[in-house]
Amino acid sequence: MVKQRAAAASAAGTPALLAGFTVAVISHRRRHRLADLLEQHGARIVSVQGVRAVPQPDPAAVGRATTACLDGHVDDVVVASAGGVRAWIDLAPEPGRLLAALRRVRLLAADARTADAMRAGGLRDIMSTAGGSADELYRYLLTHRPAGRRIIAQVDAPYQLEACQVLRAGGADVAEVPTYRTEPPNDVLGVRRVVELMSRRHLDAVAWLDPVATGHVLRFATDHGRLPAVVAQLGTHVPAVCRGPLADAVLRAHGVTPLVPPMPFDEETAALLARSVLDRAVHATAAGRPLEVRGDAALLDGQLYPIQRGPIDVLRALALQPDKVLSSADIRRLVPALTDVDDHAIEMSVSRLRRAVPGLDLVQTVIKHGYRLTV
């Protein structure tokens, strides 16, 4: 759906689908594929590594998980990476028993390199998907009636836990073998920045891609006294979109109501996020022309005008009540970022707003009363 709308916009010569919106993407990576998908459609991206996934698994955890996996019948084994399967076999309490068990089940490899690593271990009859990713394996399982199947998942990143949880919800018995451990991110300043942007409502949406990164960012907000401000904005004013049910549960435990796509994958998450920000754009008429107020831009007669956050917030407040004159006090009440400024600062925001759209005065000044959209 996102691709269809973007293609139509491109053909019509209009701005990109998500131009004028700023989205934070929080995951275990410095730059997640979801950020690329959203950026292709015009969004400005704030990428945040909320946690690091390090390929140095805990031997005890792998051993416990392997022993549990081997107790009973297994239908499918999902292998996410070449390094992961090698670590799993090396750390297994009884490697020979593990390999013998793997020869009796359906093996699903994320990509050709992973399949080659499995063959090097003496395994055969390995299935993979054209997509060449762990996500495609989970998509295949979810769309082929997983109920009643026992699935073992070698996972090498926390976001894969979301797909495992959705498989469980579909009736599968899923056991995970973690071939990674998590550590705090190196870029603490990036986490601090996104917490401040959320608390000040300077983002149009936040994508939360795994439960571990989600929990770490919220703990950072708690430790720095910003959690109440973050929670006040998320869900209500800034859409929070979770990749799956585990990150959703972490946010709900803090009083945030997120949005969750029907399937825990990048494409579905991007589509839901796009709908959520587009639905929150404010539509009005100014000077007889159709106006759409986005996060940090105004779309007027099909032309996009980038506008700074303060002035765009003023324009949004006016567009929400297009027939009403708003005083400076009204604007301060409606725009959190301007709560502590004086009347002169409001006047300067209006002035910058007028300069951002040359040749058309979007805002009228009503002497001694305030401001309203030009009719």
Buried (B, 14 or more C-beta within 10 A) or exposed (E): EBBEBBEEBEEEEBBBBBBBBBBBBBBBBBBBBBBBBBBBBBBBBBBBBBBBBEEEBBEEBBBEBBBEBBEEEBBBBBBBBBBBBBBBBEBBEEBEEBBEBBEEBBBBBBBEEBBEBBEEBEBEEBEBBEEBBBBBBBBBBBEEEBEEBBBBBBBBBBBBBBBBBBBBEBEBBBBBBBBBEBEBBEBEEBBBBBBBBBBBBBBBBBBBBBBBBBBBBBEBBBEEEBBEBBBBBBBEEBBBBBBBBBBBBBBBEBEBEBBBBEBBBBBBBBBBBBBBBBEBBBEBEBBEBEBBBBBBBBBBEEEBBEBEBBBBBBBBBBBBBBEEBBBBEBBBEBBBBBEEBEEEBBEBBBEBBBEBBEEEEBBBBEEEEBBBBBE
